[in-house]
Amino acid sequence: MSESDKKGSAWPWIAVPLCAIVLFFVLRECQHRLPPAEHAPAPAVTVPAAPDTPSSDPKPEDPGATPAPAPAPQ
């Protein structure tokens, strides 16, 4: 195999760095055109209210106020 058979094309060595540089500047320009975060509309989020008493240990104040257990299905 001679040296001339191994030689590849020079186009990838020129095109790949050129495309990388162009892509860098295109993406950089897109980043500058984005609106700032404080001007972007934020989606409405509803947060449930926190209970006053911890839910892990509920203690009813009035034993008569607790609901009766539901009958078992037959």
C-alpha positions in Angstrom: 0.0 0.0 0.0 1.5 3.3 -1.0 1.3 6.6 0.8 -1.1 8.1 -1.7 -3.7 5.3 -1.0 -3.9 6.3 2.6 -4.4 10.0 2.0 -8.0 11.1 2.8 -9.9 14.2 1.8 -9.0 17.6 3.3 -12.6 18.8 3.3 -13.6 17.3 6.7 -10.6 19.1 8.2 -11.9 22.4 6.9 -15.7 21.9 7.2 -15.9 20.5 10.7 -14.1 23.4 12.5 -15.9 25.9 10.3 -19.3 24.5 11.1 -18.4 24.4 14.8 -17.5 28.1 14.8 -20.6 29.0 12.9 -22.8 26.9 15.3 -21.1 28.6 18.3 -22.0 32.1 17.1 -25.6 31.1 16.0 -26.3 29.6 19.5 -24.7 32.6 21.2 -26.9 34.9 19.3 -30.0 32.9 20.1 -29.1 33.1 23.8 -28.9 36.9 23.7 -32.3 37.1 22.1 -34.1 35.2 24.9 -36.2 37.3 27.3 -34.9 37.8 30.8 -36.4 35.5 33.4 -38.2 38.3 35.3 -40.1 39.3 32.2 -41.1 35.7 31.2 -44.7 34.8 32.1 -44.6 32.3 35.1 -47.2 29.6 35.2 -49.7 29.9 38.0 -49.0 27.4 40.8 -51.4 26.7 43.6 -49.8 25.5 46.9 -52.1 23.7 49.3 -52.4 25.4 52.7 -50.4 23.8 55.5 -52.6 22.3 58.3 -52.4 23.9 61.8 -52.0 20.6 63.5 -49.6 17.8 62.4 -51.4 15.2 60.4 -49.2 12.3 61.7 -51.0 12.3 65.1 -54.6 13.5 64.8 -56.4 13.9 68.1 -60.0 14.9 67.9 -61.2 17.4 70.5 -64.7 15.9 70.8 -65.1 12.1 70.6 -68.7 12.5 69.4 -67.6 14.6 66.5 -65.6 11.8 64.8 -67.4 10.2 61.9 -68.6 6.6 62.3 -66.7 4.0 60.3 -68.2 3.0 57.0 -69.9 -0.4 56.9 -67.9 -3.1 55.3 -69.1 -4.0 51.8 -70.7 -7.4 51.6 
